[in-house]
């Protein structure tokens, strides 16, 4: 079969896994707290990291029951088997909550009353000034 993985490929993948990013200590536990609606990650050094579960790509609309299915993988990744979603803990701690396209889509979407008021005022003035045309 064309999709078979050779023993050499498996060995190479295992070797890459052993050289994981060690800038974040290994996690010892991960769980979803339905009261705070956060994922809680405990580390071997005694630190704890929490983040709103629905900030992560593909978990925005997940049920509490699905989110509670989080599994710690080898101390360095989180997996939601039922949802087929995986994240590295180093990535989460670094603020990477999804693919580059997902993260770009989230940037600049913050809204506030001040931002809306400023936008309306700029619109009344004719909008953003145009760039001068080079001579």
Short mmCIF file of the C-alpha atoms (twelve columns), coordinates in Angstrom:
data_MODEL
# 
_entry.id   MODEL 
# 
loop_
_atom_site.group_PDB 
_atom_site.id 
_atom_site.type_symbol 
_atom_site.label_atom_id 
_atom_site.label_alt_id 
_atom_site.label_comp_id 
_atom_site.label_asym_id 
_atom_site.label_seq_id 
_atom_site.Cartn_x 
_atom_site.Cartn_y 
_atom_site.Cartn_z 
_atom_site.pdbx_PDB_model_num 
ATOM 1   C CA . UNK A 1   0.000   0.000  0.000  1 
ATOM 2   C CA . UNK A 2   1.354   3.462  -0.936 1 
ATOM 3   C CA . UNK A 3   0.553   5.039  2.468  1 
ATOM 4   C CA . UNK A 4   2.496   2.522  4.566  1 
ATOM 5   C CA . UNK A 5   5.044   4.075  6.883  1 
ATOM 6   C CA . UNK A 6   8.429   2.393  7.032  1 
ATOM 7   C CA . UNK A 7   10.245  1.502  10.245 1 
ATOM 8   C CA . UNK A 8   12.903  4.064  9.319  1 
ATOM 9   C CA . UNK A 9   10.252  6.806  9.053  1 
ATOM 10  C CA . UNK A 10  8.800   5.810  12.431 1 
ATOM 11  C CA . UNK A 11  12.266  5.851  14.003 1 
ATOM 12  C CA . UNK A 12  12.985  9.292  12.520 1 
ATOM 13  C CA . UNK A 13  9.669   10.650 13.842 1 
ATOM 14  C CA . UNK A 14  10.399  9.247  17.306 1 
ATOM 15  C CA . UNK A 15  13.852  10.885 17.256 1 
ATOM 16  C CA . UNK A 16  12.302  14.244 16.330 1 
ATOM 17  C CA . UNK A 17  9.877   13.846 19.212 1 
ATOM 18  C CA . UNK A 18  12.718  13.326 21.674 1 
ATOM 19  C CA . UNK A 19  14.252  16.649 20.597 1 
ATOM 20  C CA . UNK A 20  11.150  18.642 21.512 1 
ATOM 21  C CA . UNK A 21  11.282  22.270 22.592 1 
ATOM 22  C CA . UNK A 22  12.445  22.135 26.198 1 
ATOM 23  C CA . UNK A 23  11.952  25.881 26.826 1 
ATOM 24  C CA . UNK A 24  8.732   24.989 28.646 1 
ATOM 25  C CA . UNK A 25  8.979   22.478 31.509 1 
ATOM 26  C CA . UNK A 26  6.984   19.288 31.051 1 
ATOM 27  C CA . UNK A 27  3.358   19.426 32.058 1 
ATOM 28  C CA . UNK A 28  2.175   17.007 34.709 1 
ATOM 29  C CA . UNK A 29  -1.578  17.491 34.317 1 
ATOM 30  C CA . UNK A 30  -4.153  19.185 32.103 1 
ATOM 31  C CA . UNK A 31  -7.868  19.577 32.656 1 
ATOM 32  C CA . UNK A 32  -10.834 21.681 31.646 1 
ATOM 33  C CA . UNK A 33  -12.506 23.655 34.449 1 
ATOM 34  C CA . UNK A 34  -16.173 24.150 33.476 1 
ATOM 35  C CA . UNK A 35  -16.734 26.776 36.194 1 
ATOM 36  C CA . UNK A 36  -14.073 29.171 34.878 1 
ATOM 37  C CA . UNK A 37  -14.328 27.751 31.324 1 
ATOM 38  C CA . UNK A 38  -10.539 27.505 31.222 1 
ATOM 39  C CA . UNK A 39  -7.963  24.883 30.403 1 
ATOM 40  C CA . UNK A 40  -5.636  24.425 33.366 1 
ATOM 41  C CA . UNK A 41  -2.120  23.082 32.775 1 
ATOM 42  C CA . UNK A 42  0.105   22.136 35.730 1 
ATOM 43  C CA . UNK A 43  3.874   21.931 35.223 1 
ATOM 44  C CA . UNK A 44  6.605   19.877 36.858 1 
ATOM 45  C CA . UNK A 45  8.164   23.044 38.310 1 
ATOM 46  C CA . UNK A 46  4.980   23.828 40.287 1 
ATOM 47  C CA . UNK A 47  3.670   26.513 37.924 1 
ATOM 48  C CA . UNK A 48  0.130   26.506 36.555 1 
ATOM 49  C CA . UNK A 49  -1.041  28.064 33.280 1 
ATOM 50  C CA . UNK A 50  -4.705  28.780 32.521 1 
ATOM 51  C CA . UNK A 51  -6.392  30.067 29.395 1 
ATOM 52  C CA . UNK A 52  -9.967  30.381 28.158 1 
ATOM 53  C CA . UNK A 53  -10.637 27.180 26.225 1 
ATOM 54  C CA . UNK A 54  -12.581 28.880 23.495 1 
ATOM 55  C CA . UNK A 55  -9.587  30.989 22.431 1 
ATOM 56  C CA . UNK A 56  -8.113  27.901 20.764 1 
ATOM 57  C CA . UNK A 57  -8.875  27.184 17.121 1 
ATOM 58  C CA . UNK A 58  -11.471 24.433 16.664 1 
ATOM 59  C CA . UNK A 59  -12.540 24.666 20.319 1 
ATOM 60  C CA . UNK A 60  -14.621 27.856 20.027 1 
ATOM 61  C CA . UNK A 61  -17.941 26.010 19.803 1 
ATOM 62  C CA . UNK A 62  -16.970 22.825 21.655 1 
ATOM 63  C CA . UNK A 63  -19.241 21.636 24.442 1 
ATOM 64  C CA . UNK A 64  -18.072 21.438 28.046 1 
ATOM 65  C CA . UNK A 65  -18.199 17.648 27.760 1 
ATOM 66  C CA . UNK A 66  -15.928 17.722 24.696 1 
ATOM 67  C CA . UNK A 67  -13.509 20.156 26.338 1 
ATOM 68  C CA . UNK A 68  -13.336 17.942 29.429 1 
ATOM 69  C CA . UNK A 69  -11.889 15.219 27.202 1 
ATOM 70  C CA . UNK A 70  -8.480  16.935 27.096 1 
ATOM 71  C CA . UNK A 71  -5.546  14.524 27.370 1 
ATOM 72  C CA . UNK A 72  -1.941  15.329 28.177 1 
ATOM 73  C CA . UNK A 73  0.420   13.799 25.602 1 
ATOM 74  C CA . UNK A 74  3.955   13.043 26.827 1 
ATOM 75  C CA . UNK A 75  4.038   16.221 28.944 1 
ATOM 76  C CA . UNK A 76  4.334   18.476 25.881 1 
ATOM 77  C CA . UNK A 77  1.015   18.458 24.033 1 
ATOM 78  C CA . UNK A 78  -2.734  18.542 24.578 1 
ATOM 79  C CA . UNK A 79  -5.131  16.345 22.614 1 
ATOM 80  C CA . UNK A 80  -8.904  16.294 22.291 1 
ATOM 81  C CA . UNK A 81  -9.427  12.891 20.686 1 
ATOM 82  C CA . UNK A 82  -13.157 13.261 20.094 1 
ATOM 83  C CA . UNK A 83  -12.594 16.588 18.316 1 
ATOM 84  C CA . UNK A 84  -9.329  15.531 16.592 1 
ATOM 85  C CA . UNK A 85  -7.589  18.669 17.898 1 
ATOM 86  C CA . UNK A 86  -3.967  18.917 19.093 1 
ATOM 87  C CA . UNK A 87  -1.842  21.754 20.488 1 
ATOM 88  C CA . UNK A 88  1.716   21.886 21.743 1 
ATOM 89  C CA . UNK A 89  1.972   23.315 25.222 1 
ATOM 90  C CA . UNK A 90  4.984   25.441 24.214 1 
ATOM 91  C CA . UNK A 91  2.834   26.973 21.468 1 
ATOM 92  C CA . UNK A 92  -0.055  27.695 23.819 1 
ATOM 93  C CA . UNK A 93  2.243   29.285 26.399 1 
ATOM 94  C CA . UNK A 94  3.740   31.402 23.585 1 
ATOM 95  C CA . UNK A 95  0.246   32.584 22.616 1 
ATOM 96  C CA . UNK A 96  -0.163  30.505 19.463 1 
ATOM 97  C CA . UNK A 97  -3.816  29.481 19.604 1 
ATOM 98  C CA . UNK A 98  -4.196  28.163 16.056 1 
ATOM 99  C CA . UNK A 99  -2.905  28.302 12.513 1 
ATOM 100 C CA . UNK A 100 -1.331  31.454 11.090 1 
ATOM 101 C CA . UNK A 101 -4.550  32.221 9.189  1 
ATOM 102 C CA . UNK A 102 -6.628  31.780 12.354 1 
ATOM 103 C CA . UNK A 103 -4.312  34.029 14.376 1 
ATOM 104 C CA . UNK A 104 -4.306  36.702 11.636 1 
ATOM 105 C CA . UNK A 105 -8.095  36.627 11.568 1 
ATOM 106 C CA . UNK A 106 -8.206  37.267 15.314 1 
ATOM 107 C CA . UNK A 107 -5.761  40.190 15.197 1 
ATOM 108 C CA . UNK A 108 -7.383  43.595 15.144 1 
ATOM 109 C CA . UNK A 109 -10.872 42.336 15.851 1 
ATOM 110 C CA . UNK A 110 -11.022 43.850 19.313 1 
ATOM 111 C CA . UNK A 111 -13.892 46.269 19.532 1 
ATOM 112 C CA . UNK A 112 -14.593 48.908 22.114 1 
ATOM 113 C CA . UNK A 113 -16.873 51.890 22.522 1 
ATOM 114 C CA . UNK A 114 -13.878 54.218 22.036 1 
ATOM 115 C CA . UNK A 115 -12.863 52.453 18.811 1 
ATOM 116 C CA . UNK A 116 -16.425 52.636 17.424 1 
ATOM 117 C CA . UNK A 117 -16.724 56.330 18.322 1 
ATOM 118 C CA . UNK A 118 -13.371 57.127 16.720 1 
ATOM 119 C CA . UNK A 119 -14.333 55.254 13.565 1 
ATOM 120 C CA . UNK A 120 -17.621 57.160 13.278 1 
ATOM 121 C CA . UNK A 121 -15.856 60.514 13.790 1 
ATOM 122 C CA . UNK A 122 -13.265 59.681 11.131 1 
ATOM 123 C CA . UNK A 123 -16.070 58.670 8.759  1 
ATOM 124 C CA . UNK A 124 -17.794 62.045 9.233  1 
ATOM 125 C CA . UNK A 125 -14.522 63.751 8.343  1 
ATOM 126 C CA . UNK A 126 -14.253 61.831 5.091  1 
ATOM 127 C CA . UNK A 127 -12.431 58.789 6.363  1 
ATOM 128 C CA . UNK A 128 -8.742  58.078 6.403  1 
ATOM 129 C CA . UNK A 129 -6.623  60.699 4.619  1 
ATOM 130 C CA . UNK A 130 -5.327  59.591 1.232  1 
ATOM 131 C CA . UNK A 131 -1.640  59.223 0.610  1 
ATOM 132 C CA . UNK A 132 -0.117  61.906 -1.570 1 
ATOM 133 C CA . UNK A 133 0.607   60.796 -5.121 1 
ATOM 134 C CA . UNK A 134 4.358   60.797 -5.819 1 
ATOM 135 C CA . UNK A 135 5.434   63.398 -8.381 1 
# 
